[in-house]
Amino acid sequence: MNTAELLVQCLENEGVRYVFGLPGEENLHVLEALKNSSIQFITTRHEQGAAFMADVYGRLTGKAGVCLSTLGPGATNLMTGVADANLDGAPLVAITGQVGTDQMHIEAHQYLDLVAMFAPVTKWNTQIVRPSNTPEIVRKAFKRSQSEKPGAVHIDLPENIAAMPATGNPLKTDKLERTYAAFHSITEAATAISNAHNPIILVGNGAIRADASEAVTEFATQLNIPVANTFMGKGVIPYKHPLALWSVGLQQRDYINCGFDNTDLVIAIGYDLIEYSPKKWNPDGKIPIVHIGETPAEIDSSYIPLVEVVGDISDSLYEILKRADRDDKPDPYALELRADIRADYEQYANDDGFPIKPQKLIYDLRQVMGPEDIVISDVGAHKMWIARHYHCDRPNTCLISNGFAAMGIAIPGAVAAKLVYPHRKIVAATGDGGFMMNCQELETALRVGTPFVTLIFNDGGYGLIEWKQRNQFGRSSFVHFGNPDFVKLAESMGLKGYRVEATTDFIPILKTALAQDVPTVIDCPVDYQENYRFTQRAGELNCIV
């Protein structure tokens, strides 16, 4: 047995099902070991796609997704997806090939110090220099990656070490132990909540990672407290719940901001500051906060909690619920906000303007997708509209990257989602800019048998940047481009392609596309004048309490 074979045994021991990556000269021994493994190696068309697949796999399963590259340019291509997983809190293990240790002291072909390079974008990384250390390194990598807050780790394997004889066995995996909050913090939190007149819950992705949806919903229901979710906290409480205030996180003010203006206590549950800066909803640091999470609060002048309840989120919520004495009805103003938010959403139900308004496109998408089906949003102007208008019954059914927020994640992410949930409908929602960054992975999707729909919000430019430019400078520059014929591009790859030419076309086309046994692409012109209309309305928003 050589080191590469021992490494693969350790990956099998960790329950790894897939390794996403590209073959390279310096990872030949690992690839050879994978040939005789229960692990399926999925050859991607770009290392960034491989990392995004591992990223989304980790986010959906809670188990580290694994990606593999060679050294040099392969490793640098991998970095964007690794950084995305790290800032989004998705467990990921990246493995890179490397020159032999006998070449690292000279200017070797394609050699970069990958341990130094990956250190800023990972929780932990190292290089295997002794074959016998491989089991310890792999076990540590997975434990660090999957422990709260999850993120990326990196293992660098020089090619001469990979080929060396190795002895040893994979280490026993250990289940992460639940930790429980201190009694005094639970009591203090219950007192603060009992004394609040109009509290609001802000729930984030940490509650999804902790599988705390049921506990959050019961907590809010029993205490009559309205709930707003971050972009990455969608579905923690069902969007049809009477206390659900839907998503918060847009840069412009929105209806939900009025709820934060009016509150006298924010109960932050599984909230990560990276998702939505507290300076946006608590600029003066005056709103009292109760922090409930599995890790302590990050330091921020606008986020200084009265009390931190650190431990298993579900247990903490149930223990607070036992002690909180709150029979108040929900804040009437919050219920008025919910009515306004829902009326704004419903007004686009029958809009027949063309090109399609993003609100209408997303409204119709929601009507077709089932409660367990998954939408993966790329990054761009459409992401803002999906965040605002695509609502979820269940966690992890609308995935938005809002930590690193890297363009190009949707298509490779959809490949991973379909591998995890082959019987669910999957839609990759992307702008035309994001589509062209990783559209090559549609060939990967076809080859590995993961049919999903790619929905392109087509406006011929980088719409989100144009939105920001026009807001700041009153004009735009350097954001427009031409596009290929997306239908012909899809067909040339052996896929199905469709073009929306009237608003009423969309739902029938989407249903047809979702029924195909190959990946499909829908080219849909979108009216992004709605961006500027929204900015104007946001500027005129007046919160009357």
N, C-alpha and C positions, 0 to 999 in steps of 0.2 A: 504493500500500500504506500502511495506517495501522499504528499501533503494535500494536493488537490482532491484526492479521493477521500481523505479524512475530512476535509472541509465539507464535501458534499454529504458525507455521512452525518456530520453535525447539522447541516441544513435539514436533512430528512428528519433528524431527531427533534428539530424545532417545529415540525409540522409544515414545512414549506411545500407548497403545491406547484408554484410557478416561479421561474426565474425569467425576467424580462431583460433582453439585452442584444448586443451585437457580438459576433465572433471577432477575435483579433489574435494576432500572433502571440501576444504575451499572456493570453488566457486559454491557450490551446489545451493545457492539461486539465483545467476546470471543465471545459466543454467535453473533453473525452470522458471525464468522470461522470458528467451528467447523462451521457448516452446510456449508461447502465443503471440509471437512477429512477426512482419512482417520480421524481420531479420533472415536470414538463418545461423544457426550455422554449420560450417564445421569442423567435427572432424578429426584432423590430426593424424599422427602416431608418431610425435615428435614435441615438442614445437618449435624447431628451424625451422622446416618446416612451422609451423603456422606463425612465425614472417617473414620468407622470403615471404610467400604468401601476407601478409599484406604490406610488403615492396614494392613488385612489383605492387600490386594493387594501392598503393599510387602513385608510379612513373608514371603509365599509365594514371591514372584518375585525378591526382592533388587533390584528396580527400583522407583524411587519411584512410588507411587501419587499421583494428582493429584486434588485437590478444589477446588471453586470456590464462592465465595459472593459476595453483594453486601456492602455496607458495614453498619455499625451492628449491628442485631440478627442479621442473617445471619452476620456475622463472629463475634459472640459465641457464637452457636450452634455454630459450627465448632470452637471452641477445645478442647472436651473431647476430641474425637477426635484433634486435632492434638497435644495434650499426651500422650495415650495412646501415639501413635506415637513421640513423642520419648523417653518414659521406657521404652518397650518395645523400643527399638532397631529400629524399622521405618522404612524410608525413605519420606518423604512430602513432597510439595510442595503447599502451600496457596496459592491465589491469591484475593485479595479485591478487590472493586471499592471505589472510594472517591470522595468528592466531588472536584470539580475543584480544582486547586492554587490557583485564584483565590478559593476560599471557605474555605481552611483558617485564615485569620487571624480569622475571625468565628465566631459561634455558629451553625454551619450545621446544617440538618436532618439528623439521624442521624449526624452526624460524631463519630467517635472517632479518637484517634491510634492507629491499628491497628499501626503499627510498634512503638510503645512497648508496646502491649498484648500482642502476640505474642512479644516478645523473651524473656520468661522461660520460654516453653514451646517454643522452637525452638533449633536449633543456630546459625541465622543468619537474618536477614531484612532486607529493604530495601524501599524504594519506588522505582518507576520514575518519574523526573522528566525524563529526556531520552530521547526515542524511540530514538536511535542506540545507547544503552547496553543495550537489551533483550537482544541476543544474549549479551553478557557476563554479565548478571544471571542469565539462564536457565541458562547453562552452569555458572556458579558454584553456583547453587541445586542442580542435580542432582548435581554433584560433591560438594558438602558433604553433601547428604542421604544419598548412597549410600556414602560413605567410612566406614570403621570408626571409632568405633561409629556405625552409621546412626541417623538421626533425622529430625525434621521441619524444614523451612525454610518461609519465608513470603515471598511477593511481593505487594506492595500496588500496585494500578494505578489512579490517578485517572482519572475518566471523560474529562476533557479531554485528558489525555495519550494515552489509548487511541484517541481519534479523530484525533490529529495525524498528518500524513504522516511516514513513517519510511523510512529507507534502511538497508540492511545485509543481512547474511546470517547464518544460524545458524553457530555456531562448530563446528569439528570436535570430535567427542566423543573422549575418550581413555579407554582401558581402565585401570582402577586397577591399578597395578603391585604385584606381590607383594613384600613385604619379608621378610627372613630374619633369624633370631635370631643374636646374636653367638655365636661359637664357645665363648668362655669360659662363657657362661651355659648352653649345652647340656651342656658337660662337668660343670659344677657340679650341674646338675639330675640328670644320670645318676649321679653319685656319691651324691647324697642318696637317690635311689631305690634304688640298689644296697645301701646300708647300712640301709635301713628293713626292719623285721621284719614289720610288718603295715600297709602303706600302704593307702590308699583313694583312689579317684579321685572327684572331684566335678565333674561336667560340666554346663555351662550352655548357654544359647542362643547364645553366641558360637561354639560349635563347630558349631552348625547353620548359622549365617550364613556360616561359613568352609567349609562343605561338607566337614567333617572326620570324618563318621561312620565311614567305612571305616578311617581312620587310628586313631581312638580305639579301635575294636573290635579291631583288630590289636594295638595297643599293649597293651591290657588283657589280651588273650589270651596274647600272647607272654610277658608279664611276670607273669602270674597275679595280677592286681590287681583286686579287686572294684570295681564302679562304681555310684555313686548319681547320679541326675540331678535337677536342679531341675525345677520345674513346667514351665518353658519349654525344658528340655533333653530332653524326652521323645523317645524313638526314636533318640537318638544311638547307643546300643547296643541291639540288639533285646532286648525284654523277656524272651524265652525263653532268652537266653544264660545259661549257668550262673554267670557272674560278675555278672549284673545284679541290683542290690539295689533297683531301682525308684526311686520318687520320694522326695525329701526336701524339706521346706519348710513342713510344718504348724507352727502355733504351739504346739500341744501336743507333748509328747514322743511318739515312736513307735519302733517296733523299730529303724529305721535309725539313730536317735540313738545307740543302743548301739554301733553300728559306729564312730561318731566318738569316742565315749568311749574306745574301745579302741585307736584308731589311734596310730601314732607318726609318721605323715606323711600330709598331705592333698595330693594332686596336683590342683590346681584347673585345669581345662581349659575355656577359653571361659566362665568363670564371671563373672557380673556381681553385685556386691554387692546391687544393687537387687532381685534375684530372691529372695534369702534371706540375711538379714543374718548375717555371720559371728559376731556376738554370740550367735546362737542355737546354733551348733555349736562355737564356740571362745570361750566367754565370758571366760576368763582370758587369752586370747592365748598359751597355752602350746603349742598344737599346731604343730609345724613345717609350713611350707607351701611348695610349689613352684608358682609361678604360670606357667601357659602360656597365652598369649593373643596377640591381634593388637594390643592396646594395653597400656600399663603398668598395674599394679595401682592401684586407687583407695586412698586413704589411709583407714585404719581401725585403731583400736588393737587389734582382734581379727584383723586381716588384715595381718600384716607378714611377707612371704615371705622365706625363706632366699635364694631366687634367683628372678629374673623372666626368663622366656624369652619375649621379645617378638618376634613375627614370624609368618609363615605357620604356622598351627597344624599342619597335616598334615606339612609339612616338619620342623617342630620335633620332633614325635613320632617320626618315622622316624629322625631324627638321634640323638635320645636313645636310641631302641631299639638302634641300632648300638653304643652305648657302655655301656649299662646291663648290669651283670653280676648277673643275678638269676634263680636257678634255683629259688627257694623255691616251694613250693606255696601256694595261697591261704590266708589266715588261716582256720584251722578255725572260729573263732568267727563270721567273716563268712559262711561257708557255712551254719552253724547259723541265723544270722539270716535268710538267704534262705529256708531251709526254713520258718521261723516266719512270714515275710511271705507266702509262697505258701500256707501252710495257712490263714492268716487270710483270704486272698482266696478260696480255694476253698470255705470253709465256707458261703458264701451261694449256691452253685450251685443247690441244690435248695430254698432257702427259699421257702415259699409264703404267708408272711404278707402281709396286706393291711390298710391301704395298704402299698405296696411299700417295703421298705427301700432306701435309696439304693445300698447295696453290691450288692444283687441287681439293681437296675435297670441299673446300670453293667456288672455282670458279663454280663447278657443283651445289652446293647448291644454289648459287645466280641465276643460270639459271632456277631452278625449282620454287623458291619462288617468289610470286607476289610482287608488290610494297607496298601493305599494310600488307603483311604477316609479322610475327614477329619471329626473332631468339633471343633466350635468351642464352647468353654465361655464362657458369660456369667459374671458375678461374683455370688457368693452362697454359701449353704451347699453347694449342689450342686458348686460349683467345688472345694471341699476334698475332696469324695468322688471327683470325677473325677480330681483330682491324685493321690489315693491309690490308686484302683482301676482307672482306665482306662489300660491299658498299650499301648505302641506298638512295632511292628516297625521303623518308619522315621521319620525326622525330619519335622517339620511335618505330622503326621497327627493331632495333638491340639494345638490352639492355645489357650493360656491366657494372658490378660493378667495379668502379675504384677509389672509395673513401676508403671504408673499404676492398673491394675485398675479400669477404669471399667465400671459396670453399663450394659447396653444394647448391648454390642458384638456379641453372638452373631448376631442376625438380619442386620444389615447386613454383618457379616463373612462370613456364609454366602453372601450374594449375590456378594461378590467371589471367594470360594473357588470357587463354581460357574462363574464367568466364566473363572477361571484353569484349572480342571480340570473341564470340562463332562461328562466321562464317569465321573467318580468319584462315589460316594455321599457326600453331605454331610449332617451332622446339626448343627443349632444347639441345643445343650443350655442351657436357661435356667430360672431360677426364674420364678415368676409375677410377682415384682417387676420383674425385668429385662425380662421379656417386654413388660410394659405401657409400658416406656420407649421402645421403638422398634419396636413391632409394626406401625406404619404402613408400615414398609419391606417388609412382605410384599406390599403392593400393587405396590411397585417390582419385587420378585422375579417376580411374576406377569407384569407388563408386559414385562420384558426377557427373560423366558423362562429363568429360573434355578430349576428345581424342586429343592427340598431339604426336609428334614423339620425342623420345630421341635418339640423335645421339652420340654414344660413340666413341671418338678418343682413340683407344686402343693401348697403347704402353707398358703396364705392369710396369708402374712406375710413380713417380712424375716427369714428364718430365720437367716442368719449373725449378724446383730446380736442377735437373741434368744439365740442360743447364747452369744455373748460376754457379754451382760447376765446371763444365768443363771450363767455361770461366775464373774463378778465380784461380783454382788449377790445371787444366789440367787433372782432374780425378773426379769421382763421388763416393759417398758412401751413404748407407742407404736409397736408393730411389726406390729400385725394390721390387715388390711383385707379388703374384699370383692372379688370378682372377677366379671367377666362370664362368660357361658357361652362358653367358649373354642371349642367346636365350632361353635356358631351364629355366633360372630364370624368364624371361618375361612370358613364357608360364605357369609356375607354379602359376603365379599371375593372370592368366586369360587374359593376354595381347598377342599381336602378337610379335614374335621375328624374326629378320632377321640377316644374317651374310653376309658381303661383302667379296667375295673371288676372285674378279678380279675388276680392276678399272672400266671396262665397266658395271659392275653390279650396281654401286651405283645409278645412276639416275633412272633406272627402279625400283629398290627397294624403293627408296625414294618416288617416285610417288605412288607406291602401298601402302606404309605405311601411307602416308598422306590421302589416300582414306578410311582408316579403320574407323570404328565407336567405336573403343576402343583404348586406348593408345598403342603405339608401341615402340619397342626398336630396333635400328640398331647397330650392333657390327661391327665396321670398323677398321681394322688394319691400322696404320698410320706410315709413315716413318719420324721420328723426327731427322734423320741425317740432314734434311733441317735446323734445328735450328743452327747447327754448321757451315753449309755452309753460312747461312745468316750472322752469326757473322763475318766470314772471309771476306765476301764481304763488310760488314759495316766498317770493319777495313781498307779496301783498298779504301773506298769511298773518292774521292778527288773533292771538290767543285771548279770548275773553272768558275769564273765570267767574 
